[in-house]
Amino acid sequence: MPLRRVFLIFLFGGSGALSRYWLSGLVHKILGHNFPYGTYLVNIFGCFLFGLIFQLAEQNLLISPEMRIVILTGFMGAFTTFSSFIFECAQLFRDGQFVLGLLNLFGEITCGLFCLYFGYSLAKLI
């Protein structure tokens, strides 16, 4: 991987992480903390941005294939991995792989919740 691409992913990743932090914090200040509004908004907005950026790159309108990798991996990867998860599920459905799409969708959520609980439980034992 060229050093330039690595540096750009690093730079865009930092920008994505800071954008998530600032946007989520702003939303929580406005709407309160009784529901994870900030995370919800970031994830939904991230899905929109991921689709927009991917399609613009696919059509070669505004974004080169290299910048697509940098933006989607760096910025979007740090902004929200939820958008990648949703995109990958949608790709499986689009390709007619409905069983794999459903396995991915429900599997990641179910296993994620289980592993979170398992991590909590393990930490209590330590």
C-alpha positions as CSV (number, residue, x, y, z in Angstrom):
1,M,0.0,0.0,0.0
2,P,1.5,3.3,-1.0
3,L,2.6,5.6,1.9
4,R,0.5,8.4,0.5
5,R,-2.7,6.3,0.8
6,V,-1.8,5.2,4.3
7,F,-1.3,8.9,5.3
8,L,-4.6,10.0,3.8
9,I,-6.5,7.1,5.5
10,F,-4.9,8.2,8.8
11,L,-5.8,11.8,8.2
12,F,-9.4,11.1,7.0
13,G,-9.8,8.6,9.9
14,G,-8.9,11.3,12.4
15,S,-11.3,13.7,10.8
16,G,-14.1,11.1,10.8
17,A,-13.5,10.3,14.5
18,L,-13.6,14.0,15.4
19,S,-16.7,14.6,13.3
20,R,-18.5,11.8,15.1
21,Y,-17.5,13.1,18.5
22,W,-18.5,16.7,17.7
23,L,-21.8,15.9,16.0
24,S,-22.8,13.3,18.6
25,G,-22.0,15.7,21.4
26,L,-23.9,18.6,19.8
27,V,-27.0,16.4,19.3
28,H,-26.8,15.2,22.9
29,K,-26.6,18.8,24.1
30,I,-29.6,19.8,22.1
31,L,-31.8,16.7,22.6
32,G,-30.5,15.4,26.0
33,H,-29.2,12.0,27.1
34,N,-32.3,10.0,27.7
35,F,-31.8,8.2,24.3
36,P,-28.6,7.8,22.3
37,Y,-29.7,10.5,19.8
38,G,-26.2,11.4,18.8
39,T,-25.2,7.9,17.9
40,Y,-28.5,7.3,16.1
41,L,-28.1,10.4,14.0
42,V,-24.4,9.7,13.2
43,N,-25.2,6.2,12.1
44,I,-28.2,7.1,9.9
45,F,-26.4,10.1,8.4
46,G,-23.3,7.9,7.9
47,C,-25.4,5.4,5.9
48,F,-26.6,8.3,3.7
49,L,-23.0,9.6,3.2
50,F,-21.7,6.1,2.5
51,G,-24.3,5.5,-0.2
52,L,-23.7,8.9,-1.8
53,I,-19.9,8.6,-1.8
54,F,-19.9,5.0,-3.1
55,Q,-22.3,5.9,-5.9
56,L,-20.4,9.0,-6.9
57,A,-17.2,7.0,-7.1
58,E,-18.9,4.2,-9.0
59,Q,-20.1,6.6,-11.7
60,N,-16.7,8.3,-11.8
61,L,-18.4,11.6,-11.5
62,L,-16.5,13.3,-8.7
63,I,-14.5,10.8,-6.7
64,S,-11.6,8.7,-8.0
65,P,-11.4,5.0,-7.0
66,E,-8.4,5.8,-4.8
67,M,-10.2,8.6,-3.0
68,R,-13.2,6.3,-2.6
69,I,-11.0,3.9,-0.6
70,V,-9.5,6.7,1.4
71,I,-12.9,8.4,2.2
72,L,-14.9,5.2,2.9
73,T,-12.1,3.4,4.8
74,G,-10.7,6.5,6.6
75,F,-13.4,9.0,7.2
76,M,-16.5,6.8,7.1
77,G,-14.7,3.9,9.0
78,A,-14.0,6.3,11.9
79,F,-17.3,8.2,11.6
80,T,-19.4,5.1,11.7
81,T,-18.9,1.4,11.1
82,F,-22.6,1.0,11.1
83,S,-22.7,2.4,7.5
84,S,-20.3,-0.3,6.3
85,F,-22.4,-3.0,8.0
86,I,-25.6,-1.8,6.4
87,F,-23.8,-1.4,3.0
88,E,-22.5,-5.0,3.2
89,C,-25.9,-6.3,4.1
90,A,-27.5,-4.4,1.2
91,Q,-24.8,-5.7,-1.2
92,L,-25.7,-9.3,-0.2
93,F,-29.4,-8.6,-0.7
94,R,-28.7,-6.9,-4.1
95,D,-26.7,-9.9,-5.2
96,G,-29.6,-12.2,-4.4
97,Q,-27.9,-13.8,-1.4
98,F,-30.8,-13.3,1.0
99,V,-29.9,-16.0,3.4
100,L,-26.3,-14.6,3.8
101,G,-27.7,-11.1,4.1
102,L,-30.1,-12.1,6.9
103,L,-27.3,-14.1,8.6
104,N,-25.1,-11.1,8.5
105,L,-27.8,-8.7,9.6
106,F,-29.1,-10.7,12.6
107,G,-25.8,-12.5,13.2
108,E,-23.8,-9.4,13.8
109,I,-26.4,-7.8,16.0
110,T,-27.0,-11.0,18.1
111,C,-23.4,-12.0,18.4
112,G,-22.4,-8.4,19.1
113,L,-24.9,-8.1,22.0
114,F,-23.8,-11.5,23.3
115,C,-20.1,-10.6,23.1
116,L,-20.7,-7.3,24.8
117,Y,-22.5,-9.1,27.7
118,F,-19.7,-11.7,27.8
119,G,-17.1,-8.9,28.0
120,Y,-19.0,-7.2,30.8
121,S,-19.3,-10.5,32.7
122,L,-15.6,-11.4,32.2
123,A,-14.5,-8.0,33.4
124,K,-16.6,-8.4,36.6
125,L,-14.7,-11.7,37.3
126,I,-11.3,-10.0,36.9
